[in-house]
Amino acid sequence: MKKLYIAGPEVFLVNAREQMDRKAALVRQYGFEPLCPGDLDIPAQKTKKAFGLAISKVNEGMMNAADGVIANLTPFRGQWADVGTVFELGYMCALGKMVAAYTNVARDHYQRTLDFYDNQITEDAKGYKRGPDGLSLEDFEMADNLMLDGGVERRGGIVAVHAAAADELYTDLTAFEECLKFLAARQDERDEGMRPEELDASNDD
């Protein structure tokens, strides 16, 4: 049975265990074994930093043992995906594992950046859109930063987008299940992801 690492900011929710259990049950329904952050007890450490490092080590161990990942890229504490989840997605891409991601916010990366700047955008002589701070904006009709969408899709994965209700941003499993359906179907075609050396850098379809 293939193992899937479940990455996302749900670990910070008040009902984190309940939400992770819901995800795990759905993962099993689609024929995978779930590996979830928080599944394993972390021994007490002498310092807060040591405890944090211990958590990191355990999570990396689970990712190493997994055959793939589903990453929740729903914006968290701001306009963009949780940074820990972003690291985990990149880690799994680098290992050549199966990758899929989703977001429960339909507004794409560019639209959310407009929100961040309160629509105070100008266009320079070269056609670049810039915020009041002079920084240019990404405008590629992608869910998040181009390296996230690109990293997933160029490895044959999917980035599912769903407009969840405001009070269900981190609990709505519609897009998560779409990822599961995709990976379950993919098992019949290819069991593994693609390592960096297998990618065609010119692939821009």
Accessible surface in RSA format (square Angstrom, percent):
REM  Atomic radii and reference values for relative SASA: ProtOr
REM  Chains: A
REM  Algorithm: Lee & Richards
REM  Probe-radius: 1.40
REM  Slices: 20
REM RES _ NUM      All-atoms   Total-Side   Main-Chain    Non-polar    All polar
REM                ABS   REL    ABS   REL    ABS   REL    ABS   REL    ABS   REL
RES MET A   1   165.95  85.9  88.71  58.7  77.24 183.9  93.90  79.8  72.04  95.4
RES LYS A   2    56.31  27.5  54.82  33.6   1.50   3.6  23.85  21.5  32.46  34.6
RES LYS A   3    68.76  33.5  68.76  42.2   0.00   0.0  22.71  20.4  46.04  49.0
RES LEU A   4     0.00   0.0   0.00   0.0   0.00   0.0   0.00   0.0   0.00   0.0
RES TYR A   5     0.00   0.0   0.00   0.0   0.00   0.0   0.00   0.0   0.00   0.0
RES ILE A   6     0.51   0.3   0.19   0.1   0.32   0.8   0.19   0.1   0.32   0.9
RES ALA A   7     0.01   0.0   0.00   0.0   0.01   0.0   0.01   0.0   0.00   0.0
RES GLY A   8     9.20  11.3   0.00   N/A   9.20  11.3   0.00   0.0   9.20  20.6
RES PRO A   9     0.53   0.4   0.03   0.0   0.49   1.8   0.09   0.1   0.44   2.7
RES GLU A  10     0.93   0.5   0.92   0.7   0.02   0.0   0.02   0.0   0.91   0.7
RES VAL A  11    59.40  39.1  38.37  34.7  21.03  50.7  39.11  34.0  20.29  55.0
RES PHE A  12   112.53  56.3  79.40  49.2  33.13  86.2  85.03  51.6  27.50  78.7
RES LEU A  13    42.83  23.9  31.42  22.5  11.40  28.7  33.95  23.8   8.88  23.9
RES VAL A  14   164.15 108.0 127.79 115.7  36.36  87.6 135.65 117.9  28.50  77.3
RES ASN A  15    59.39  41.0  50.99  49.3   8.40  20.2  28.52  68.6  30.87  29.8
RES ALA A  16    19.67  18.1  19.38  29.9   0.29   0.7  19.38  27.3   0.29   0.8
RES ARG A  17   108.95  45.7 103.16  52.6   5.78  13.8  85.40 116.7  23.55  14.3
RES GLU A  18   103.80  59.6  95.12  72.0   8.68  20.7  39.30  76.0  64.49  52.7
RES GLN A  19     1.07   0.6   1.07   0.8   0.00   0.0   0.00   0.0   1.07   0.8
RES MET A  20     6.16   3.2   6.16   4.1   0.00   0.0   5.84   5.0   0.32   0.4
RES ASP A  21    72.25  50.6  66.92  66.6   5.33  12.6  26.58  62.6  45.67  45.5
RES ARG A  22   103.36  43.4  93.34  47.6  10.02  23.9  41.47  56.7  61.89  37.5
RES LYS A  23     0.08   0.0   0.08   0.0   0.00   0.0   0.08   0.1   0.00   0.0
RES ALA A  24     7.70   7.1   7.70  11.9   0.00   0.0   7.70  10.8   0.00   0.0
RES ALA A  25    46.61  42.9  42.77  66.0   3.83   8.7  44.92  63.3   1.69   4.5
RES LEU A  26    24.04  13.4  23.49  16.8   0.56   1.4  23.68  16.6   0.36   1.0
RES VAL A  27     0.00   0.0   0.00   0.0   0.00   0.0   0.00   0.0   0.00   0.0
RES ARG A  28   145.61  61.1 130.16  66.4  15.45  36.8  53.14  72.6  92.48  56.0
RES GLN A  29   137.02  76.6  96.49  70.5  40.54  96.5  40.95  87.2  96.07  72.9
RES TYR A  30    52.73  24.6  40.01  22.8  12.72  33.1  36.90  27.7  15.82  19.5
RES GLY A  31    37.63  46.4   0.00   N/A  37.63  46.4  28.79  79.0   8.84  19.8
RES PHE A  32     0.07   0.0   0.00   0.0   0.07   0.2   0.00   0.0   0.07   0.2
RES GLU A  33    66.24  38.0  65.56  49.6   0.67   1.6  19.03  36.8  47.20  38.5
RES PRO A  34    11.40   8.3   3.16   2.9   8.24  30.0   3.16   2.6   8.24  51.2
RES LEU A  35    26.43  14.7  26.43  18.9   0.00   0.0  26.43  18.6   0.00   0.0
RES CYS A  36     1.04   0.8   1.04   1.2   0.00   0.0   0.00   0.0   1.04   1.1
RES PRO A  37    12.86   9.4  11.03  10.1   1.83   6.6  11.03   9.1   1.83  11.4
RES GLY A  38    58.36  72.0   0.00   N/A  58.36  72.0  32.40  88.9  25.96  58.1
RES ASP A  39    65.69  46.0  35.82  35.7  29.87  70.6  18.47  43.5  47.22  47.1
RES LEU A  40   100.30  55.9  92.48  66.2   7.82  19.7  93.77  65.9   6.52  17.6
RES ASP A  41   142.89 100.1 118.51 118.0  24.38  57.6  38.84  91.4 104.05 103.8
RES ILE A  42    39.89  22.7  17.94  13.4  21.95  52.9  18.07  13.0  21.82  59.2
RES PRO A  43    91.21  66.5  79.19  72.2  12.02  43.7  90.87  75.0   0.34   2.1
RES ALA A  44   100.32  92.2  67.11 103.6  33.21  75.6  72.76 102.5  27.55  73.0
RES GLN A  45    76.14  42.6  44.63  32.6  31.51  75.0   5.58  11.9  70.56  53.5
RES LYS A  46   207.58 101.3 169.15 103.8  38.43  91.5 120.02 108.0  87.56  93.3
RES THR A  47    79.66  56.7  69.41  70.4  10.25  24.4  72.86  97.9   6.80  10.3
RES LYS A  48   196.52  95.9 179.35 110.0  17.17  40.9 126.09 113.5  70.43  75.0
RES LYS A  49   158.29  77.2 145.38  89.2  12.92  30.8  98.03  88.2  60.26  64.2
RES ALA A  50    30.84  28.4  25.81  39.8   5.03  11.4  27.83  39.2   3.00   8.0
RES PHE A  51    81.16  40.6  81.16  50.3   0.00   0.0  81.16  49.2   0.00   0.0
RES GLY A  52    35.78  44.1   0.00   N/A  35.78  44.1  29.72  81.6   6.06  13.6
RES LEU A  53   110.56  61.6 105.13  75.2   5.43  13.7 105.63  74.2   4.93  13.3
RES ALA A  54    18.84  17.3  12.13  18.7   6.71  15.3  18.12  25.5   0.72   1.9
RES ILE A  55    66.80  38.0  66.80  49.8   0.00   0.0  66.80  48.1   0.00   0.0
RES SER A  56    51.86  43.8  44.79  59.8   7.07  16.3  27.13  57.8  24.72  34.6
RES LYS A  57   162.71  79.4 152.40  93.5  10.32  24.6 101.55  91.4  61.16  65.1
RES VAL A  58    37.73  24.8  30.86  27.9   6.88  16.6  36.44  31.7   1.29   3.5
RES ASN A  59    24.34  16.8  24.34  23.5   0.00   0.0   3.59   8.6  20.75  20.1
RES GLU A  60    55.79  32.0  55.79  42.2   0.00   0.0   8.90  17.2  46.89  38.3
RES GLY A  61    36.67  45.2   0.00   N/A  36.67  45.2  30.05  82.5   6.62  14.8
RES MET A  62    14.36   7.4  11.61   7.7   2.75   6.6  11.26   9.6   3.11   4.1
RES MET A  63     1.43   0.7   1.43   0.9   0.00   0.0   1.43   1.2   0.00   0.0
RES ASN A  64    80.46  55.5  62.51  60.4  17.95  43.2  25.20  60.7  55.25  53.4
RES ALA A  65    55.13  50.7  32.10  49.5  23.03  52.4  43.06  60.6  12.07  32.0
RES ALA A  66     0.88   0.8   0.00   0.0   0.88   2.0   0.00   0.0   0.88   2.3
RES ASP A  67    44.52  31.2  39.08  38.9   5.44  12.9   4.70  11.1  39.82  39.7
RES GLY A  68     0.00   0.0   0.00   N/A   0.00   0.0   0.00   0.0   0.00   0.0
RES VAL A  69     0.00   0.0   0.00   0.0   0.00   0.0   0.00   0.0   0.00   0.0
RES ILE A  70     0.08   0.0   0.04   0.0   0.03   0.1   0.04   0.0   0.03   0.1
RES ALA A  71     0.00   0.0   0.00   0.0   0.00   0.0   0.00   0.0   0.00   0.0
RES ASN A  72     0.28   0.2   0.28   0.3   0.00   0.0   0.00   0.0   0.28   0.3
RES LEU A  73     2.30   1.3   0.69   0.5   1.61   4.1   0.69   0.5   1.61   4.3
RES THR A  74     0.00   0.0   0.00   0.0   0.00   0.0   0.00   0.0   0.00   0.0
RES PRO A  75    12.79   9.3   9.46   8.6   3.32  12.1   9.46   7.8   3.32  20.7
RES PHE A  76    28.12  14.1  19.43  12.0   8.69  22.6  19.63  11.9   8.49  24.3
RES ARG A  77   192.05  80.6 140.69  71.7  51.37 122.3  73.81 100.9 118.25  71.7
RES GLY A  78    52.99  65.3   0.00   N/A  52.99  65.3  32.73  89.8  20.26  45.4
RES GLN A  79    47.85  26.8  47.65  34.8   0.19   0.5   4.99  10.6  42.86  32.5
RES TRP A  80    83.30  33.4  80.34  38.9   2.96   6.9  79.27  42.3   4.03   6.5
RES ALA A  81     8.52   7.8   0.30   0.5   8.22  18.7   0.30   0.4   8.22  21.8
RES ASP A  82    18.42  12.9  15.52  15.4   2.90   6.9   2.90   6.8  15.52  15.5
RES VAL A  83   125.75  82.7 119.17 107.9   6.58  15.9 119.45 103.8   6.30  17.1
RES GLY A  84    35.89  44.3   0.00   N/A  35.89  44.3  35.19  96.6   0.70   1.6
RES THR A  85     1.60   1.1   0.86   0.9   0.74   1.8   0.00   0.0   1.60   2.4
RES VAL A  86    45.58  30.0  44.08  39.9   1.50   3.6  44.08  38.3   1.50   4.1
RES PHE A  87   109.92  55.0 100.70  62.4   9.22  24.0 108.95  66.1   0.97   2.8
RES GLU A  88    20.77  11.9  20.77  15.7   0.00   0.0   3.99   7.7  16.78  13.7
RES LEU A  89     2.45   1.4   2.45   1.8   0.00   0.0   2.45   1.7   0.00   0.0
RES GLY A  90    37.92  46.8   0.00   N/A  37.92  46.8  32.80  90.0   5.11  11.4
RES TYR A  91    50.16  23.4  42.33  24.1   7.83  20.4  35.05  26.3  15.11  18.6
RES MET A  92     0.00   0.0   0.00   0.0   0.00   0.0   0.00   0.0   0.00   0.0
RES CYS A  93    10.25   7.8  10.25  11.4   0.00   0.0   7.18  18.2   3.07   3.3
RES ALA A  94    54.79  50.4  47.50  73.3   7.29  16.6  49.33  69.5   5.46  14.5
RES LEU A  95    59.90  33.4  49.80  35.6  10.11  25.4  49.80  35.0  10.11  27.2
RES GLY A  96     8.45  10.4   0.00   N/A   8.45  10.4   0.15   0.4   8.30  18.6
RES LYS A  97    37.71  18.4  35.34  21.7   2.37   5.6  18.85  17.0  18.86  20.1
RES MET A  98     0.08   0.0   0.08   0.0   0.00   0.0   0.00   0.0   0.08   0.1
RES VAL A  99     0.21   0.1   0.20   0.2   0.02   0.0   0.20   0.2   0.02   0.0
RES ALA A 100     0.00   0.0   0.00   0.0   0.00   0.0   0.00   0.0   0.00   0.0
RES ALA A 101     0.00   0.0   0.00   0.0   0.00   0.0   0.00   0.0   0.00   0.0
RES TYR A 102     1.77   0.8   1.75   1.0   0.02   0.0   0.02   0.0   1.75   2.2
RES THR A 103     2.92   2.1   2.92   3.0   0.00   0.0   2.53   3.4   0.39   0.6
RES ASN A 104     1.39   1.0   0.48   0.5   0.91   2.2   0.00   0.0   1.39   1.3
RES VAL A 105    30.28  19.9  26.24  23.8   4.04   9.7  28.93  25.1   1.35   3.7
RES ALA A 106    57.64  53.0  36.85  56.9  20.79  47.3  37.07  52.2  20.57  54.5
RES ARG A 107   109.76  46.1 107.44  54.8   2.32   5.5  54.66  74.7  55.11  33.4
RES ASP A 108    29.29  20.5  28.05  27.9   1.24   2.9  13.33  31.4  15.97  15.9
RES HIS A 109    21.44  11.7  21.44  14.9   0.00   0.0  14.29  14.7   7.15   8.3
RES TYR A 110    33.86  15.8  32.84  18.7   1.02   2.7  22.86  17.2  11.00  13.6
RES GLN A 111    68.72  38.4  68.72  50.2   0.00   0.0  10.63  22.6  58.09  44.1
RES ARG A 112     8.47   3.6   8.47   4.3   0.00   0.0   6.95   9.5   1.53   0.9
RES THR A 113    11.75   8.4  11.75  11.9   0.00   0.0  11.69  15.7   0.06   0.1
RES LEU A 114    33.50  18.7  33.50  24.0   0.00   0.0  33.50  23.5   0.00   0.0
RES ASP A 115    56.70  39.7  43.29  43.1  13.41  31.7  19.86  46.7  36.84  36.7
RES PHE A 116   111.66  55.9  88.84  55.0  22.82  59.4  92.64  56.2  19.01  54.4
RES TYR A 117    30.10  14.1  23.60  13.4   6.50  16.9  18.38  13.8  11.72  14.4
RES ASP A 118   106.23  74.4  94.45  94.0  11.78  27.8  25.22  59.4  81.00  80.8
RES ASN A 119   100.48  69.3  81.75  79.0  18.73  45.1  23.36  56.2  77.13  74.5
RES GLN A 120   112.25  62.8 104.22  76.2   8.03  19.1  32.35  68.9  79.90  60.6
RES ILE A 121    42.89  24.4  15.09  11.2  27.80  67.0  15.09  10.9  27.80  75.4
RES THR A 122    95.88  68.2  88.58  89.8   7.30  17.4  79.07 106.2  16.81  25.4
RES GLU A 123   116.26  66.7  84.36  63.8  31.90  75.9  24.36  47.1  91.90  75.0
RES ASP A 124    48.64  34.1  31.32  31.2  17.31  40.9  35.37  83.3  13.26  13.2
RES ALA A 125   116.29 106.9  65.36 100.9  50.93 115.9  78.77 110.9  37.52  99.4
RES LYS A 126   174.49  85.1 139.40  85.5  35.08  83.5  91.03  81.9  83.46  88.9
RES GLY A 127    36.75  45.3   0.00   N/A  36.75  45.3  19.10  52.4  17.66  39.5
RES TYR A 128   119.41  55.7 116.78  66.4   2.63   6.8  71.26  53.5  48.15  59.4
RES LYS A 129    69.10  33.7  65.26  40.0   3.84   9.1  32.51  29.3  36.59  39.0
RES ARG A 130    74.38  31.2  74.28  37.9   0.10   0.2  19.71  26.9  54.67  33.1
RES GLY A 131     5.01   6.2   0.00   N/A   5.01   6.2   0.60   1.6   4.41   9.9
RES PRO A 132    98.22  71.6  52.38  47.8  45.84 166.6  66.72  55.1  31.50 195.8
RES ASP A 133    84.79  59.4  47.30  47.1  37.49  88.7  45.47 107.0  39.32  39.2
RES GLY A 134    37.94  46.8   0.00   N/A  37.94  46.8  28.60  78.5   9.34  20.9
RES LEU A 135   113.98  63.5 113.27  81.0   0.71   1.8 113.98  80.0   0.00   0.0
RES SER A 136    63.39  53.6  39.21  52.3  24.18  55.7   3.29   7.0  60.10  84.2
RES LEU A 137    22.61  12.6   0.34   0.2  22.27  56.0   3.52   2.5  19.08  51.4
RES GLU A 138    44.55  25.6  39.55  29.9   5.00  11.9  25.49  49.3  19.07  15.6
RES ASP A 139    63.48  44.5  42.58  42.4  20.90  49.4  13.26  31.2  50.22  50.1
RES PHE A 140   113.52  56.8  91.72  56.8  21.80  56.7  97.20  58.9  16.32  46.7
RES GLU A 141   153.74  88.3 126.54  95.7  27.20  64.8  39.71  76.8 114.03  93.1
RES MET A 142    61.86  32.0  57.16  37.8   4.71  11.2  60.42  51.4   1.44   1.9
RES ALA A 143    11.06  10.2   1.19   1.8   9.87  22.5   5.40   7.6   5.67  15.0
RES ASP A 144     5.72   4.0   5.24   5.2   0.49   1.2   0.72   1.7   5.01   5.0
RES ASN A 145    52.23  36.0  52.23  50.5   0.00   0.0  13.14  31.6  39.09  37.8
RES LEU A 146    59.81  33.3  58.64  42.0   1.17   2.9  58.71  41.2   1.09   2.9
RES MET A 147   139.15  72.1 130.49  86.4   8.66  20.6 110.45  93.9  28.70  38.0
RES LEU A 148    19.23  10.7  17.88  12.8   1.36   3.4  18.96  13.3   0.27   0.7
RES ASP A 149     7.13   5.0   7.07   7.0   0.06   0.1   2.20   5.2   4.94   4.9
RES GLY A 150    15.26  18.8   0.00   N/A  15.26  18.8  15.26  41.9   0.00   0.0
RES GLY A 151    12.62  15.6   0.00   N/A  12.62  15.6  10.78  29.6   1.84   4.1
RES VAL A 152     0.00   0.0   0.00   0.0   0.00   0.0   0.00   0.0   0.00   0.0
RES GLU A 153    98.62  56.6  83.15  62.9  15.47  36.8  20.92  40.5  77.70  63.4
RES ARG A 154    75.81  31.8  66.99  34.1   8.82  21.0  34.03  46.5  41.78  25.3
RES ARG A 155    23.03   9.7  22.99  11.7   0.04   0.1   0.00   0.0  23.03  14.0
RES GLY A 156    38.35  47.3   0.00   N/A  38.35  47.3  30.62  84.0   7.73  17.3
RES GLY A 157    11.97  14.8   0.00   N/A  11.97  14.8   0.00   0.0  11.97  26.8
RES ILE A 158    36.05  20.5  33.91  25.3   2.14   5.2  36.05  26.0   0.00   0.0
RES VAL A 159    19.01  12.5   2.35   2.1  16.66  40.1   2.35   2.0  16.66  45.2
RES ALA A 160     2.75   2.5   0.00   0.0   2.75   6.2   2.75   3.9   0.00   0.0
RES VAL A 161    74.42  49.0  46.91  42.5  27.51  66.3  46.91  40.8  27.51  74.6
RES HIS A 162    50.46  27.6  46.04  32.0   4.42  11.3  33.69  34.7  16.77  19.5
RES ALA A 163    71.05  65.3  47.66  73.6  23.39  53.2  49.14  69.2  21.91  58.0
RES ALA A 164    17.00  15.6   0.00   0.0  17.00  38.7   1.13   1.6  15.87  42.0
RES ALA A 165    54.14  49.8  37.14  57.3  17.00  38.7  48.95  68.9   5.19  13.7
RES ALA A 166    94.39  86.8  68.31 105.4  26.08  59.3  72.10 101.5  22.29  59.0
RES ASP A 167   127.03  89.0  91.14  90.7  35.89  84.9  50.72 119.4  76.31  76.1
RES GLU A 168    77.54  44.5  77.07  58.3   0.47   1.1  12.81  24.8  64.74  52.9
RES LEU A 169    47.17  26.3  45.48  32.5   1.68   4.2  45.48  31.9   1.68   4.5
RES TYR A 170    45.87  21.4  42.31  24.1   3.55   9.2  33.96  25.5  11.91  14.7
RES THR A 171    37.85  26.9  36.46  37.0   1.39   3.3  29.96  40.2   7.89  11.9
RES ASP A 172    24.29  17.0  15.80  15.7   8.48  20.1   9.87  23.2  14.42  14.4
RES LEU A 173    21.11  11.8  15.67  11.2   5.44  13.7  16.55  11.6   4.56  12.3
RES THR A 174    74.96  53.3  63.88  64.8  11.09  26.4  49.29  66.2  25.67  38.8
RES ALA A 175     0.06   0.1   0.00   0.0   0.06   0.1   0.06   0.1   0.00   0.0
RES PHE A 176     0.00   0.0   0.00   0.0   0.00   0.0   0.00   0.0   0.00   0.0
RES GLU A 177    52.67  30.2  52.67  39.8   0.00   0.0   2.76   5.3  49.91  40.7
RES GLU A 178    78.20  44.9  75.05  56.8   3.14   7.5  28.95  56.0  49.24  40.2
RES CYS A 179     0.00   0.0   0.00   0.0   0.00   0.0   0.00   0.0   0.00   0.0
RES LEU A 180     0.00   0.0   0.00   0.0   0.00   0.0   0.00   0.0   0.00   0.0
RES LYS A 181   116.26  56.7 109.09  66.9   7.17  17.1  55.86  50.3  60.40  64.3
RES PHE A 182    66.72  33.4  59.05  36.6   7.67  20.0  65.94  40.0   0.78   2.2
RES LEU A 183     0.00   0.0   0.00   0.0   0.00   0.0   0.00   0.0   0.00   0.0
RES ALA A 184    26.60  24.5  19.23  29.7   7.38  16.8  19.59  27.6   7.02  18.6
RES ALA A 185    58.05  53.4  48.63  75.1   9.42  21.4  55.34  77.9   2.71   7.2
RES ARG A 186    18.64   7.8  16.59   8.5   2.05   4.9  11.58  15.8   7.07   4.3
RES GLN A 187    49.01  27.4  37.36  27.3  11.65  27.7   8.89  18.9  40.12  30.4
RES ASP A 188   131.03  91.8  92.38  92.0  38.65  91.4  32.18  75.7  98.85  98.6
RES GLU A 189   147.52  84.7 107.30  81.2  40.22  95.8  43.72  84.6 103.80  84.8
RES ARG A 190   100.84  42.3  94.31  48.1   6.53  15.5  44.32  60.6  56.51  34.3
RES ASP A 191    68.50  48.0  61.66  61.4   6.84  16.2  11.60  27.3  56.89  56.7
RES GLU A 192   117.94  67.7 115.94  87.7   1.99   4.7  31.89  61.7  86.05  70.3
RES GLY A 193     3.11   3.8   0.00   N/A   3.11   3.8   0.24   0.6   2.88   6.4
RES MET A 194    47.02  24.3  47.02  31.1   0.00   0.0  29.89  25.4  17.12  22.7
RES ARG A 195   106.69  44.8 106.69  54.4   0.00   0.0  39.90  54.5  66.78  40.5
RES PRO A 196    64.64  47.1  53.32  48.6  11.33  41.2  53.71  44.3  10.94  68.0
RES GLU A 197   133.06  76.4  93.13  70.5  39.93  95.1  69.13 133.7  63.93  52.2
RES GLU A 198    89.16  51.2  62.13  47.0  27.02  64.3  34.27  66.3  54.88  44.8
RES LEU A 199    32.49  18.1  12.54   9.0  19.95  50.1  12.68   8.9  19.81  53.3
RES ASP A 200    86.65  60.7  75.45  75.1  11.20  26.5  35.90  84.5  50.75  50.6
RES ALA A 201   100.76  92.6  69.09 106.6  31.67  72.0  70.60  99.4  30.15  79.9
RES SER A 202    84.19  71.1  60.89  81.3  23.31  53.7  55.89 119.0  28.30  39.7
RES ASN A 203    64.28  44.3  48.42  46.8  15.86  38.2  13.54  32.6  50.75  49.0
RES ASP A 204   132.30  92.7  99.07  98.6  33.23  78.6  43.17 101.6  89.12  88.9
RES ASP A 205   177.36 124.2 106.18 105.7  71.18 168.3  67.98 160.0 109.38 109.1
END  Absolute sums over single chains surface
CHAIN  1 A    11284.2       8873.6       2410.6       6333.7       4950.5
END  Absolute sums over all chains
TOTAL         11284.2       8873.6       2410.6       6333.7       4950.5
